[in-house]
Structures are given as C-alpha cells and as structure tokens.
Amino acid sequence: MKKKIQNYLAISAIIITAIFIVQCKKGTSTDTTPEKTVITNISPLQGMEGTIVTITGAGFDTVLRTTSVKFNSKSATIKSITATQMTVVVPAEATTGQITVTNKDAVILFPANFTVRSFAITKIPAANVFDGYAIANMAADLAGNVYVNTNTDTVFKISPAGVKSMLTKVGNSSTKLGGIAVDAAGNVYTVGTNDFKIYKITSAGAVSVFAGSGVSGYADASGTAAQFIAPAGMAIDASGNLFITDVYRVRKITPAGQVSTFAGKATAGKADGQGTSATFGSYGNLNHIATDAAGNVYLSDGDYGTWGVGSNAYYIRKITPAGTVSTIGPIPKQMASWTGGKGPLILPFTSMLAVDVDGNLFLPGSSYNNGTTASGGCCTFGPVFMVNKALNSSEFYDLTGTFSFVTMRYTGITFDPSGNMYISAAVSYGHRSYELSSMGKTGSLIVKFMIQ
C-alpha cells in the first residue's frame, strides 16, 4: 500500500511539473513577428550628387542584399546601416522625386520629395586680375558682387561679369585688412587687423570707423570707445549683427555699433558652456567664422593643418543666438589618394568654413602633393567637403583637373544670400591652363558654384 502511495505521489509531481512548465512557456512566449519597417525622417531633403543623406526609422534589415534605396528610381549606395538608421549617397543622375526604401519584401515611399540640386562652375574674374597678390578675405552680396581684400589697405569689388574695380582704400597705407562682410543694404564691413578698428564702407565707398579705438585692448562699449586685442575674422547674421574673432573671444557688434563679448574669455581652452564661461583657442587664435540662416555662429577651433595619423579629427564650435557654445565633432579627416604608388594621405581640412542655407558646413581640404605632372609634381587642390547636421561628411567637389597650377591653396570660402558658393585660391609659380601666356605668374582666382 505504501509503495502505491509513493508511485501516486511521483506521478502527480510529474504531472504538476509538466503543467507548470507549459504555463511558464505560455507566459514567456516570444513574439517572432518581424518589426514593421517604417521611415520617420530623412535629412537633408535636398542636396547634390554625392550628398550623404540620413534615413531614420525602424525595422531596417542590416543585410544589404535585402535592402536598397532609390532616389526617384536611381539606385543609391548605402554607406552604413543599423536597424534604425542608414546613410546613403545621392546617386549620379538622380532627379527630384520620392525616396524609396526596399526592405526585404516591404517597399516604403517617403511622402516628401527629395530635391536634387545642381551647380555650374565659373571662374571670376575671367582673367586673373590679382596677379602678384593672394586674396585673403571674401564676401558676396545678394546681387552676386564679390568683395575681397589682399591683406593690404584696399577693398576690391568684382561684379558678376568679372569686372574688378577698387571700392576704396581703408585706414592708411600700412593698414592690413582681415575679415570682410556685407549687410543687406550693401554696406561692407572689414577688420583692420593691425590698427584694431572695424570699418564700415557704404556702397558709394564712404569709409567710417564703425567700432574700435585704434588701440589694442579689451573693452566692451559703443563704437570707437570699444577696444579689440587682435581682431581677425568677421561674419554677419541676417539681422545685421557682426561677429569678430578676437584672440580667444568672439565679439558681437549690433547694427547700432554696440560691442559686447558674445562668447569666450582671455584664456585658451575647449570648454563648452554659456557665453563667457566657454573657452576657445586650444589650437591657437581664432580666425575663420561663419553664420547660418538661423543666426548660429560657427568657428574653426580644431587641429587643422596637422598632418599625419596621430591627429586625425577636426572640431568646429557652434554658438547659438542665445550664446550657448557646443562642440561639433570630431569630424574625421578625409583621405586623399596619391598617384604614382605613394599611397593614401590623411588630408587635413583648412581652417576655412562656410554654411549654406540648409545648415550644411563646407570645409576645403588642404592642398596636397598628388605626384602628377599636371600639377608640376607638387600641389593640387584638396576636395571641398560637405558635412551635414548629422556629421556625415562627403566630398562636394574636387577641383583637381579643373585648374592646373604648380602650387595652389585655398584662401577663402563664402556663400551669397542666394545660396551660391565662392572659393578663392592663391596660385604660386604657376602656369594657368586657361591662359597660355601666363607662365611664371602668381596671383589668385575665384571659383563660383552657381547652385540651382
């Protein structure tokens, strides 16, 4: 009898255990239904061939053979992909239309069109009218006039037709001009780097001192009561406020001439923060500066100009209209392929930068030796790179082969209010391929990208 009871208890335990296991499996069952593929955002929604576009969503299959992207029927290259985000390159011959993502058996069309932009390249002036001088600073107005200086006391104006004229001379014969900007009314502003003044030039060429006492120092005040230590770069926002780089500070000048310290302090550093609690200049004095349509200010504050694998990132500082400073980057440096079997080279960005109407940053790459006879076996233009808000970098355009010189280097980059881009370059000891009689001359040229 006792044995029967033991057997009964054993069988009961087995049954109870089996029921418990089944119930547990029911409670912890895994839903194997595939996640639905959706697109929540595409940025940017306009760009040119080669632009990197970020597609954000969910349910992306990371197996590339089952995933594809098309720009209005033209297949794009997928650079990277995760379950929630992919980056793709706008393909050649893409046209404006919808972006289609095929993910396994699902086909998703993003409702908003992607606008494909194009550009035409012209050079202004048609002939090199700056022989012997290097354009140092450049700005453009709404009409497409370009204003330049060559680190002398003279401001030149170049019309859209490429006609150069002298707008005016500023200060005295020893004045060296730096950054330059143009407001909506056509007034030109420029920095006197060695007389510590900010000049205003009307469209008629009348010159006045807009700010600065003419003595190196630090004082926030109105007009000529203000002082600058070593002013250099200049940018202007849509409201007409000027922003001046001044050693490790960014100074702001309102349209009424009131000077204040927008961000930074006397000591160098790389701390983000609010206004004067932030620090700049850990790699040297600030210089190049730009603004976007929203009033944000951007500065080069990275390790540009440093060659070699030991230093392979680039930083840009951003200041909001409220004065909040943040760091953009690190933006990886790009690779330039040498010819002649010399192998790849890490190509630093220059310190120059510009921002388009969509907030994309444009960064010229340093000149480099490509080892070809087309550039005299020396130096060629580095490509111009575009960096979008997601910090994806792509090659915007490579001027190599467009112009051939023995040595060349970029000296400036800017946009006009219509969205056209201008790049200036110094040419040394060169033979211009478009001017056969120019052997041995030096000077500058400006390349205009008419973006449509």
Secondary structure as the mmCIF struct_conf table of DSSP 4:
data_model
#
loop_
_struct_conf.conf_type_id
_struct_conf.id
_struct_conf.beg_label_comp_id
_struct_conf.beg_label_asym_id
_struct_conf.beg_label_seq_id
_struct_conf.end_label_comp_id
_struct_conf.end_label_asym_id
_struct_conf.end_label_seq_id
HELX_RH_AL_P HELX_RH_AL_P1 LYS A 2 GLY A 27
TURN_TY1_P TURN_TY1_P1 THR A 28 THR A 28
HELX_LH_PP_P HELX_LH_PP_P1 THR A 33 THR A 37
STRN STRN1 VAL A 38 SER A 43
BEND BEND1 LEU A 45 LEU A 45
STRN STRN2 GLN A 46 GLY A 47
TURN_TY1_P TURN_TY1_P2 GLU A 49 GLY A 50
STRN STRN3 ILE A 52 ALA A 58
BEND BEND2 THR A 62 THR A 62
HELX_RH_3T_P HELX_RH_3T_P1 LEU A 64 THR A 66
STRN STRN4 THR A 67 PHE A 71
TURN_TY1_P TURN_TY1_P3 ASN A 72 SER A 73
STRN STRN5 LYS A 74 SER A 75
STRN STRN6 THR A 77 ILE A 81
BEND BEND3 ALA A 83 THR A 84
STRN STRN7 GLN A 85 VAL A 89
HELX_LH_PP_P HELX_LH_PP_P2 VAL A 90 PRO A 91
TURN_TY1_P TURN_TY1_P4 ALA A 92 GLU A 93
BEND BEND4 THR A 96 THR A 96
STRN STRN8 GLY A 97 GLY A 97
STRN STRN9 ILE A 99 ASN A 103
TURN_TY1_P TURN_TY1_P5 LYS A 104 ASP A 105
STRN STRN10 ALA A 106 LEU A 109
BEND BEND5 PRO A 111 ALA A 112
HELX_LH_PP_P HELX_LH_PP_P3 ASN A 113 ASN A 113
STRN STRN11 PHE A 114 PHE A 114
STRN STRN12 THR A 115 VAL A 116
STRN STRN13 PHE A 119 ILE A 124
BEND BEND6 PRO A 125 ALA A 127
TURN_TY1_P TURN_TY1_P6 VAL A 129 GLY A 132
STRN STRN14 ASN A 137 ALA A 140
TURN_TY1_P TURN_TY1_P7 LEU A 142 ALA A 143
BEND BEND7 GLY A 144 GLY A 144
STRN STRN15 VAL A 146 ASN A 149
BEND BEND8 ASN A 151 ASP A 153
STRN STRN16 THR A 154 ILE A 158
TURN_TY1_P TURN_TY1_P8 PRO A 160 ALA A 161
STRN STRN17 LYS A 164 LYS A 169
BEND BEND9 GLY A 171 GLY A 171
TURN_TY1_P TURN_TY1_P9 SER A 173 SER A 174
STRN STRN18 LEU A 177 VAL A 182
TURN_TY1_P TURN_TY1_P10 ALA A 184 ALA A 185
BEND BEND10 GLY A 186 GLY A 186
STRN STRN19 VAL A 188 GLY A 192
TURN_TY1_P TURN_TY1_P11 THR A 193 PHE A 196
STRN STRN20 LYS A 197 ILE A 201
TURN_TY1_P TURN_TY1_P12 SER A 203 ALA A 204
STRN STRN21 VAL A 207 ALA A 211
BEND BEND11 GLY A 214 VAL A 215
STRN STRN22 ALA A 219 ALA A 219
STRN STRN23 SER A 222 SER A 222
HELX_RH_3T_P HELX_RH_3T_P2 GLY A 223 ALA A 225
STRN STRN24 GLN A 227 GLN A 227
BEND BEND12 ILE A 229 ALA A 230
STRN STRN25 PRO A 231 ILE A 236
TURN_TY1_P TURN_TY1_P13 ALA A 238 SER A 239
STRN STRN26 LEU A 242 ASP A 246
TURN_TY1_P TURN_TY1_P14 VAL A 247 TYR A 248
STRN STRN27 ARG A 249 ILE A 253
TURN_TY1_P TURN_TY1_P15 PRO A 255 ALA A 256
STRN STRN28 GLN A 258 GLN A 258
STRN STRN29 VAL A 259 GLY A 264
BEND BEND13 ALA A 266 THR A 267
STRN STRN30 GLY A 269 GLY A 269
STRN STRN31 GLY A 273 GLN A 274
HELX_RH_3T_P HELX_RH_3T_P3 GLY A 275 SER A 277
BEND BEND14 ALA A 278 ALA A 278
STRN STRN32 GLY A 281 GLY A 281
TURN_TY1_P TURN_TY1_P16 SER A 282 TYR A 283
BEND BEND15 GLY A 284 GLY A 284
STRN STRN33 ILE A 289 THR A 291
TURN_TY1_P TURN_TY1_P17 ALA A 293 ALA A 294
BEND BEND16 GLY A 295 GLY A 295
STRN STRN34 VAL A 297 SER A 300
BEND BEND17 GLY A 302 GLY A 302
TURN_TY1_P TURN_TY1_P18 TYR A 304 GLY A 305
BEND BEND18 GLY A 308 GLY A 308
TURN_TY1_P TURN_TY1_P19 VAL A 309 GLY A 310
STRN STRN35 ALA A 313 ILE A 319
TURN_TY1_P TURN_TY1_P20 PRO A 321 ALA A 322
STRN STRN36 THR A 324 PRO A 332
HELX_LH_PP_P HELX_LH_PP_P4 LYS A 333 LYS A 333
STRN STRN37 GLN A 334 SER A 337
BEND BEND19 THR A 339 THR A 339
TURN_TY1_P TURN_TY1_P21 GLY A 340 GLY A 341
STRN STRN38 PRO A 344 LEU A 347
STRN STRN39 PHE A 349 PHE A 349
BEND BEND20 SER A 351 SER A 351
STRN STRN40 ALA A 354 VAL A 355
TURN_TY1_P TURN_TY1_P22 VAL A 357 ASP A 358
STRN STRN41 LEU A 361 PRO A 364
STRN STRN42 GLY A 365 GLY A 365
HELX_LH_PP_P HELX_LH_PP_P5 SER A 366 SER A 367
STRN STRN43 TYR A 368 ASN A 369
HELX_RH_3T_P HELX_RH_3T_P4 THR A 373 SER A 375
TURN_TY1_P TURN_TY1_P23 GLY A 376 GLY A 377
BEND BEND21 CYS A 378 CYS A 378
STRN STRN44 CYS A 379 THR A 380
HELX_LH_PP_P HELX_LH_PP_P6 PHE A 381 PRO A 383
STRN STRN45 VAL A 384 VAL A 387
TURN_TY1_P TURN_TY1_P24 LYS A 389 ALA A 390
STRN STRN46 SER A 393 TYR A 397
STRN STRN47 THR A 400 THR A 400
TURN_TY1_P TURN_TY1_P25 GLY A 401 THR A 402
STRN STRN48 PHE A 403 PHE A 403
BEND BEND22 VAL A 406 VAL A 406
STRN STRN49 THR A 407 PHE A 415
TURN_TY1_P TURN_TY1_P26 PRO A 417 SER A 418
BEND BEND23 GLY A 419 GLY A 419
STRN STRN50 MET A 421 GLY A 430
TURN_TY1_P TURN_TY1_P27 SER A 433 TYR A 434
TURN_TY1_P TURN_TY1_P28 LEU A 436 SER A 437
TURN_TY1_P TURN_TY1_P29 MET A 439 GLY A 440
STRN STRN51 LYS A 441 ILE A 451
#
